[in-house]
């Protein structure tokens, strides 16, 4: 019997560290582990290392290569010795909303940013967090700025100390706000614009490159950001758009060409293969359903049943901006319900409106990709929210595309493992791993244009209110 060659993929996400040990040839998962992170938007990176040690405990025997897929945009400031000087500020921390406005204006407006890096910064981007922290005491001690996956990769390497030799990759670098997918190079002037001085930046490694070795003898691949890792795990093909309903909602696709969207809707990210990954992100996704279910006093199964059996939302519109919003750019906004009457204040109607509102936001995301010339032949629906029967049934009409369901899996960790297998092989391209696809719930026929028109009308009419910081 042939011994398996094993590789490991790590997903250092917002909520947890997940580790998959896979067969390097087929991608079959052999072992897996998980450990939680603190529920906060600013976190000591040491918590990620503790979670890694717990999640990987007992899993690494025989592992020959490893890669980390990390939450994008998170800012980790290090001093010259490599010590963290400020809690890592995560992508979903919107403290930098005012800093974002300042930076966009200082470079000359949205079009100037789109020309420089292909994207218009939003508070999620690392560059805005760098401006936000600039005047704090910790900033004076900062010598380098890295991303969560960079920090984890550096910690894994047995021969690393200080800030020498830190690496990143194109996929994660493209979410900083100071790296251009068009030129494949840093815009150090944008670091100086944000922070007032230069900082050491990680070297951008190649997609299949080996960047180090662990204490347990495995080679370390470059790693990447979570969305690029998921795209690699899903093996996205031209015409595929992945729509993920997790903590956040994302719509992304592989592209052979970089995008430049001055509207700010589409982020011009790179992928983990040497191509590009145009992406639209919302801050609110699966938790819209869980929060509404809690409001209605229903468990998720009963909520789903109510939404799918409802005759419709009857004009009730939910703008699901419960945690502020990134797309549309309304970081100070809150959720809003319009159309409450005695007839619509029913659990089924409100459940349906929650699912419709969630999907209308993601439909805008898919349309933004179309507007950038990205073909949309089918949508791969994934994430915890994709298990909702109501989401599956309403998505074809509201997203305007065929829906397919990749079998539930930890696709970020799987993509990282695939990248590790690629680095181990030394091949020009990653190994071919099969992604099983399931059938979604049968589609429900709805008047999608009317539902989306109502959503946009309410959003247009209430946008001035939603743009004003909510006084809690």
Residue pairs with C-beta under 8 A, 6 or more apart in sequence:
4 23
4 24
4 25
4 30
4 62
5 23
5 24
5 25
5 64
5 421
5 424
6 21
6 22
6 23
6 24
6 30
6 62
6 63
6 64
7 21
7 22
7 24
7 63
7 64
7 65
7 66
7 67
7 417
7 420
7 421
7 424
8 19
8 20
8 21
8 22
8 56
8 59
8 60
8 63
8 65
8 66
8 67
8 218
8 417
8 420
9 19
9 20
9 22
9 66
9 67
9 69
9 229
9 233
9 412
9 413
9 414
9 415
9 416
9 417
9 418
9 419
9 420
10 17
10 18
10 19
10 52
10 55
10 56
10 66
10 67
10 68
10 69
10 152
10 413
10 416
11 17
11 18
11 19
11 20
11 69
11 70
11 226
11 229
11 410
11 412
11 413
11 416
12 48
12 51
12 52
12 68
12 69
12 70
12 71
12 148
12 149
12 152
13 37
13 70
13 71
13 226
13 412
14 37
14 71
14 90
14 91
14 92
14 247
15 36
15 37
15 39
15 247
16 34
16 35
16 36
16 37
16 51
16 55
17 34
17 35
17 37
17 48
17 51
17 52
17 54
17 55
18 32
18 33
18 34
18 55
18 410
18 412
18 413
19 32
19 33
19 34
19 52
19 55
19 56
19 59
19 413
20 29
20 31
20 32
20 410
20 413
20 414
20 416
20 417
21 29
21 30
21 31
21 32
21 59
21 60
21 63
21 417
22 28
22 29
22 30
22 414
22 417
22 418
22 421
23 30
24 64
24 65
24 420
24 421
24 424
24 425
24 431
25 421
25 431
26 433
26 434
27 414
27 417
27 418
27 421
27 431
27 433
27 434
29 409
29 414
31 59
32 59
32 410
32 413
33 54
33 55
33 56
33 57
33 58
33 59
34 55
35 50
35 51
35 52
35 54
35 55
36 51
37 43
37 47
37 48
37 51
38 47
40 90
41 89
41 90
41 92
41 93
41 95
42 87
42 88
42 89
42 90
42 93
43 87
43 88
43 90
44 84
44 87
44 88
45 76
45 84
45 88
45 148
45 151
46 84
48 148
48 151
48 152
49 152
49 155
52 152
60 216
60 218
63 216
63 218
64 217
64 218
64 219
64 424
65 210
65 218
65 219
65 220
65 221
65 420
65 421
65 423
65 424
66 156
66 214
66 218
66 219
66 220
66 221
66 420
67 153
67 220
67 221
67 222
67 223
67 224
67 416
67 417
67 419
67 420
67 423
68 149
68 152
68 153
68 156
68 223
68 416
69 149
69 223
69 224
69 225
69 226
69 228
69 229
69 230
69 412
69 413
69 415
69 416
70 147
70 148
70 149
70 150
70 152
70 172
70 223
70 224
70 225
70 226
71 90
71 91
71 148
71 149
71 225
71 226
72 91
72 124
72 147
72 172
72 175
72 225
72 226
72 227
73 90
73 91
73 124
73 125
73 126
73 129
73 147
73 175
73 176
74 88
74 89
74 90
74 91
74 126
74 147
74 148
75 88
75 89
75 126
75 129
75 130
75 133
75 145
75 147
76 84
76 88
76 145
76 146
76 147
76 148
76 150
76 151
77 84
77 85
77 86
77 133
77 138
77 139
77 142
77 144
77 145
78 84
78 85
78 142
78 143
78 144
78 145
78 146
78 151
78 163
79 85
79 141
79 142
79 143
80 143
80 144
80 162
80 163
81 161
81 162
81 163
82 154
82 161
82 162
82 163
85 138
85 141
85 142
86 133
86 136
86 138
86 139
86 142
88 148
88 151
89 95
89 96
89 129
89 132
89 133
91 124
92 124
92 247
92 248
92 283
92 323
93 123
93 129
94 123
94 324
94 331
94 332
95 123
95 129
95 132
96 123
96 128
96 129
96 131
96 132
97 123
97 331
97 332
99 123
99 128
99 129
99 131
99 132
100 121
100 122
100 123
100 125
100 128
100 131
100 331
102 131
103 121
103 127
103 128
103 131
103 193
103 194
104 110
104 113
104 120
104 121
106 193
107 113
107 116
107 190
107 193
110 120
110 262
110 263
110 264
111 262
113 119
113 120
113 121
113 262
114 120
114 260
114 261
114 262
114 264
114 268
115 260
116 180
116 187
116 190
117 174
117 177
117 178
117 179
117 180
117 181
117 187
117 190
117 268
118 174
118 180
118 181
118 182
118 258
118 259
118 260
118 261
118 267
118 268
119 125
119 177
119 261
119 264
119 266
119 267
119 268
119 269
120 261
120 262
120 263
120 264
121 127
121 128
121 177
122 128
122 264
122 326
122 327
122 329
122 331
123 129
123 326
123 331
124 281
124 326
125 175
125 176
125 177
126 145
126 147
126 175
126 176
126 177
126 178
127 176
127 177
127 178
127 190
127 191
127 194
128 177
128 194
130 145
130 191
130 194
130 195
131 194
131 195
133 139
134 194
134 195
134 196
139 195
142 195
142 199
143 163
143 199
143 200
144 163
144 166
144 199
144 200
144 201
144 202
145 191
145 195
145 199
145 200
145 201
146 154
146 166
146 168
146 202
147 168
147 172
147 173
147 175
147 176
147 202
147 225
149 168
149 172
149 223
149 224
149 225
150 166
150 167
150 168
150 172
150 202
150 223
152 223
153 166
153 167
153 211
153 212
153 220
153 222
153 223
154 160
154 165
154 166
154 167
156 212
156 214
156 220
157 165
157 211
157 212
157 213
157 214
157 220
158 212
158 213
158 214
158 215
159 212
159 213
160 166
160 212
163 200
165 203
165 212
166 200
166 202
166 203
167 202
167 203
167 204
167 205
167 211
167 212
167 222
168 201
168 202
168 203
168 204
168 205
168 222
168 223
169 204
169 205
169 206
169 207
169 222
169 223
169 224
169 225
169 228
169 272
170 179
170 181
170 184
170 204
170 207
170 224
170 270
170 271
170 272
170 274
171 224
171 225
171 227
171 228
171 229
171 269
171 270
171 271
171 272
171 277
172 223
172 224
172 225
172 228
173 179
173 186
173 202
173 204
173 270
174 181
174 225
174 267
174 268
174 269
174 270
174 277
175 225
175 267
175 269
177 190
177 194
178 186
178 187
178 188
178 190
178 191
178 194
178 201
179 185
179 186
179 187
179 204
180 186
180 187
181 258
181 268
181 269
181 270
181 276
182 258
182 260
182 268
184 204
186 201
186 204
188 198
188 201
191 198
191 199
191 201
192 198
205 211
205 222
206 222
206 274
207 222
207 272
207 273
207 274
207 419
207 422
208 221
208 222
208 419
208 422
208 423
208 426
208 427
208 428
208 429
208 430
209 221
209 222
209 423
210 219
210 220
210 221
210 423
211 220
211 221
211 222
212 219
212 220
213 219
213 220
214 220
219 420
219 423
219 424
220 423
221 416
221 419
221 420
221 422
221 423
221 424
222 419
222 423
223 229
223 416
223 419
224 232
224 272
224 415
224 416
224 419
225 269
226 412
227 250
227 252
227 269
227 277
227 279
228 269
228 270
228 271
228 272
228 277
228 415
229 272
229 411
229 412
229 413
229 415
229 416
229 419
230 242
230 244
230 382
230 411
230 412
230 415
231 242
231 252
231 254
231 271
231 272
231 277
231 415
232 271
232 272
232 273
232 415
232 416
232 418
232 419
232 430
233 409
233 411
233 412
233 413
233 414
233 415
233 416
233 417
233 418
233 435
234 240
234 242
234 380
234 382
234 406
234 411
234 415
234 435
235 432
235 433
235 435
236 242
236 253
236 254
236 380
237 254
238 254
238 256
238 375
239 375
239 376
239 377
239 378
240 253
240 254
240 377
240 378
240 379
240 380
241 251
241 252
241 253
241 366
241 369
241 374
241 376
241 378
241 379
241 380
241 401
242 250
242 251
242 252
242 253
242 379
242 380
242 382
243 249
243 250
243 251
243 362
243 365
243 366
243 379
243 380
243 381
243 382
243 386
243 395
243 399
244 250
244 251
244 285
244 382
244 383
244 386
245 285
245 286
245 358
245 362
245 381
245 382
245 383
245 384
245 385
245 386
245 388
245 391
246 285
246 286
246 383
246 384
246 385
247 285
247 286
247 287
248 281
248 282
248 283
248 284
248 285
248 326
249 281
249 282
249 283
249 284
249 285
249 358
249 361
249 362
249 365
249 385
250 279
250 280
250 281
250 282
250 365
251 279
251 280
251 362
251 365
251 366
251 368
251 369
252 269
252 277
252 278
252 279
252 280
252 369
253 277
253 278
253 369
253 374
253 376
254 271
254 273
254 275
254 276
254 277
255 275
255 276
255 277
255 278
255 374
256 275
256 276
257 276
258 268
258 270
258 276
259 266
259 268
259 276
259 278
259 372
259 373
259 374
260 268
261 267
261 268
261 278
261 368
261 371
261 372
263 368
264 329
265 280
265 327
265 364
265 365
265 368
265 371
266 278
266 279
266 280
266 368
266 369
266 371
266 372
267 278
267 279
267 280
267 281
268 276
268 278
269 276
269 277
269 278
269 279
270 276
270 277
271 277
272 415
272 419
273 429
273 430
278 369
278 372
278 374
280 327
280 364
280 365
280 366
280 368
280 369
281 326
281 327
281 365
282 325
282 326
282 327
282 361
282 362
282 365
283 321
283 323
283 324
283 325
283 326
284 320
284 321
284 322
284 323
284 325
284 335
284 358
284 361
285 358
285 362
285 383
285 385
286 383
286 384
286 385
287 322
287 323
288 318
288 320
288 322
288 354
288 357
288 358
289 300
289 303
289 304
289 354
289 355
289 358
289 385
289 388
289 391
290 300
291 322
292 303
292 318
292 350
292 351
292 354
293 299
293 300
293 302
293 303
293 351
295 350
296 303
296 306
296 347
296 350
296 351
298 306
298 347
298 351
300 388
303 351
304 351
304 388
304 389
304 390
305 389
306 347
306 348
306 351
306 352
307 348
307 351
307 352
307 354
307 355
307 388
307 390
308 389
308 390
308 393
308 441
308 444
309 348
310 348
310 349
310 351
310 352
311 348
312 349
312 352
312 446
313 344
313 349
313 352
313 353
313 356
313 451
314 339
314 343
314 344
314 349
315 339
315 344
315 454
316 337
316 338
316 339
316 340
316 344
316 349
316 350
316 352
316 353
317 337
317 338
317 339
317 353
317 356
317 357
317 454
317 455
317 458
318 335
318 336
318 337
318 350
318 353
318 354
318 356
318 357
319 333
319 335
319 336
319 337
319 338
319 357
319 455
319 458
319 459
319 462
319 466
320 335
320 354
320 357
320 358
320 361
321 330
321 333
321 334
321 335
321 336
321 466
322 334
322 335
324 330
324 331
324 332
324 333
324 334
325 331
325 333
327 361
327 364
327 365
327 368
328 364
328 459
328 463
330 463
330 466
330 467
332 466
332 467
332 468
332 469
332 470
333 466
333 467
333 470
334 466
334 470
336 458
336 462
336 465
336 466
337 350
337 353
338 458
338 462
339 353
343 349
344 350
344 353
351 390
352 390
355 388
355 390
355 391
355 394
356 394
356 398
356 451
356 455
357 455
358 385
358 391
359 391
359 394
359 395
359 398
359 399
360 398
360 451
360 452
360 455
360 456
362 398
362 399
363 398
363 399
363 400
363 452
366 376
366 379
366 399
366 400
366 401
367 400
369 376
370 376
376 400
376 401
377 401
377 402
378 401
378 402
378 403
378 404
379 395
379 399
379 401
379 402
379 403
379 404
380 404
380 405
380 406
381 391
381 392
381 395
381 403
381 404
381 405
381 406
381 440
382 405
382 406
382 408
382 411
385 391
386 392
386 405
387 408
389 441
390 441
392 403
392 405
392 440
392 441
393 440
393 441
393 442
393 443
393 444
394 443
394 444
394 446
395 403
395 440
395 443
396 402
396 403
396 440
396 443
397 443
397 444
397 445
397 446
397 448
398 446
398 448
398 451
398 452
400 448
403 440
403 443
404 437
404 438
404 440
405 437
405 438
405 439
405 440
406 435
406 436
406 437
406 438
407 435
407 436
407 437
407 438
414 433
418 430
418 431
418 433
419 430
421 430
421 431
422 429
422 430
422 431
425 431
459 466
